[in-house]
Amino acid sequence: MSWAAYITNLETGKGRCKYAAIYGKQGGVWAESIDKSLFQPSAEEVAAATKAVVNQDMNVMGTGLTMGGVKFTCLRMEPDILICQGKGDNKDYSLVIAISNQACIIGLNPDADTKTAQVRDAVEVIQVYLKGAGY
């Protein structure tokens, strides 16, 4: 399976992510959604989010996180996962960031009908698979 297939899975699966990406923990895009008109985080934003999750930096719970020009409230930090919500362009964004051994997996959905838990489930499936495969 190519890296792009993981993105397709996140976009079409149960979580229905409108934007999905897999980045290396050292930076660099492994795969991401083709349509970046909705959301396009910068390399610096991804690096900051990855660092916060890896280090379990609870400061983001108070300060929030900005990604792709959207300010997110961080709702829950768990080992290797950060769950956030944000508002912008009259949308309620659900953002989930998960860390595997070598990667940062991002899933985002701006639709109020798609619950954050659904996005989390989809991202977590990929995270668990990648960890099991050594990635």
N, C-alpha and C positions, 0 to 999 in steps of 0.2 A: 504494500500500500504506500503510495506517495504521500508526502506531507499535505498536498492539496486535498487528498481524499479525506483527511481528518477535518479540514475546514468544511468541505461539502457535507460531511456527517453532522457537524455542529449547526450548519445552516438549514439542513433539511430534516434533522432528527427531532426528537421530542422537545428539545429546548428551543428550537427555531431561532437561533441567534441570527440577528440581522448583520452583525459583524463578528467575525471570529478570526483569531490569529494565534500563531505559535511562534514565539521568539526564543532564541537561545538565551540562556541566563547571562552569557557574556555579551549580549547584544546581537543584533542581526535578526532579520526576519527569515524564518524557515518557511512559513506559508501564511497567507492572510486572504481575507475576502477580496474578491475582484472589485466589487463596488465599494469604494472608499468615500462615497459622497456623504454618507450618513455619519461616519466616524473615522477619524484618522489620527491615532495617537502618535506623538513624536517619539523618537528613540529615547530622548531624555525622560519623557513621562513614563515610558515602559520600564526604563532602568530604575527610576525612583520607586515605582510600584513593586517591581521585582525585589528590590532591596528591602522595602518595607515588609513584604511577606516573608522573605527569607530570614530576616532578622527579628520577625515578630515585633516590629516597631509599633507600639500601641499609640504613639503620637498621632498617627493618621486617624485614629478614632475621634480625636478632638479637632484636628485641623482639616480633615477631609483630604481629597485627592483630586487633582485636575488631570483629565486625560481627554485628548481630542477636543480641547476647548470647552469641555463640560466639567463643571464642578460637581463632584460626587461626595455624598455623605457615606462614610464607612460605617456599616451596620454591624458587621461581625468579622472578627479576626480569629481564625483557627489555624492550627499547624498546616502550613502550605496552602492556605486558601483565604481570600479576602472577598467579602461580599459588600457591594456598594449600590447606592441608588442616587440618581441625579435627575435634574430637570433642565430642560432646554428646548427651545423651539416647540413649545406646547406639548412636549413628550415627557414621559416618566421613564427614564433609562434604568435598566437593571444591568449591572456590571459585575462579572465574576472573574477573578484573577486567581489562577491556581498554578502552583509550582510543582514540577516533577524533578527528577534528578538533574536534568540538563536544560529544561525548558520552562518557559512561562506561557501558559495557555490563557487566552482572553476570550470571553464570550460576552456579547452585549445585545440587548433587545430593548427597543424604545416603546414597545406596545404594551399598554396597560392590561390587555387581556392575557399576556404572557407573564406569569409570575416569576419572581426572582428565583424561587426554588426550582422551577423548570430549567432555567438557564444554568443554575448550579449543578443540577443532576447531569445535564449534558456535558458540561465542562469537566466535571469530576470523573465521568466515565473515561474520557480521553486521558485525563491526568493519571488515573489508576493504570490504564493500559500502558501508557508511556513509562511509568515507573517500573512496571513489571517487565518491560522490554529493555530496561536499562537506560532509558532516556528520561 
